[in-house]
Amino acid sequence: MLSVMTASSALKTDRYELTMLEAALRDGTAARPSVFELFSRRLSGGRRFGVVAGTGRLLSLLREFRFGEDELRYLRDAKVVDADTVRYLEKYRFPGTIRGYREGELYFPGSPILTVEGTFADAVILETIALSVLNHDSAVATAASRMSIAAGERPLAEMGSRRAAEDSAVAAARAAFIAGFGATSNLEAGRTWGIPTMGTAAHSWTLLHDNEEDAFRAQIAALGTDTTLLVDTYDIRQGVDTAIRVAGTGLGGVRIDSGDLPIVAAAVREQLDGLGATGTRITVTSDLDEYAIAALAASPVDAYGVGTSVVTGSGYPTASMVYKLVARQGHDGAWVGVAKASADKASKGGRKAAFRILADGVARSETILVSDGFESVAGPQDHPDGRALQVVLVENGEIDTAFEGPGGTIAARDHHARVREELPVRALALSKSDPAIPTEFVDVA
């Protein structure tokens, strides 16, 4: 009889997390209270801001971060760690506290996006899963936000599932939705995260039929006249004529997937209007990125479908985030900030509190207060001109479920729309530049 297996995320990690755990258990440092921080030293690709995404997914994976019978058997059989470490992992449940930027929030170099507090053993083994989720999802969300800015009020649909690994495709659809896309072609993303789904037909549908007219008539019969017909399988002008002849002037839309889009879109709009189909929408989908979308701003386009570029972070598939130990308790019980000092990879030690400083509702700086001590660094009352950026995601091992699931996804989308309004105008440009606002570290006693 097959047993029902509970999904575990515990082995979605690098081996050295567990070998460090084994060594720490041996030398007595495993129980040393510690603070780890996830941050990015720089913004990928000369972007002017980054978008935090993946937090809700990470919290759900944390709930599944359990070493069950199968996981423990693998560790024993592969001799990854010793017996004492296996016994420790058998009972592992993260008991600490995690604070971080809300999902959908903007971040800048040095922003303490996630702060994990617990013993060294509690926190060190979460490094890989935290980075794999937030690096991927934040890269997608950052690219998607730039595309959303370029699109303005025109709707965007994510349709890049075939250009990503199957699980990454679902995560990418969610990240794009948080950052401003309105729909996805991925049904699993629709089911899991409550994202609206869209899609009608590919070129294979037209090629299946003896002629384009038969394909259009069959699609109209199945989906109604509000559907969108793909008109560029053969000749675009002929395709538009056939679409309106079959569907009438009330056809919902046509989709263009090839050609010089500004020129083609203008010609199609003129043709549709001349045929009386003034309300028929034009959707374009051909290898778009934020630059191509911006180039279409003056064209008569009603909606965009984006695939490869959004799911790959528009050329930057990782947000380059890192996970570092920034504070620990010494043998004497006193807290000390610790930091890596390597050239070009230095980190800032200490426990941190982050604020977005605003003037007339516009972001001016990212101010980060730093303390070696474990006590609270500062509260909102200490920065009346700023907005506190960190929230409690996990407290004493209890996950705040408000950040998970479809509800958490919608909340992240709404939060992103609000905070994007705080950006200075220079942040909206697509060209490479310095971050839109500076990051200022302030040491406190």
Secondary structure, DSSP 8 states (H G I E B T S, - for coil): ---------TTSS-HHHHHHHHHHHHHT-TTSEEEEEEEESS-GGG-S-EE---HHHHHHHHHT----HHHHHHHHHTT-S-HHHHHHHHT----SEEEEE-TT-EE-TT---EEEEEEHHHHHTTHHHHHHHHHHHHHHHHHHHHHHHHHTTS-EEE--GGGS-HHHHHHHHHHHHHTT--EES-HHHHHHH---B-----HHHHHHSSSHHHHHHHHHHHH-TTSEEE--SS-HHHHHHHHHHHH-TT--EEEE-SS-HHHHHHHHHHHHHHTT-TT-EEEE-SS--HHHHHHTTTS---EEEE-HHHHTTTT-----EEEEEEEEE-TTS-EEE-----TT-----SEEEEEEEEETTEEEEEEEEEESSSS----GGG-TTEEE-EEEEEETTEE-GGGSHHHHHHHHHHHHHHHHTTS-GGGG--S--S-SS-EEEEE--
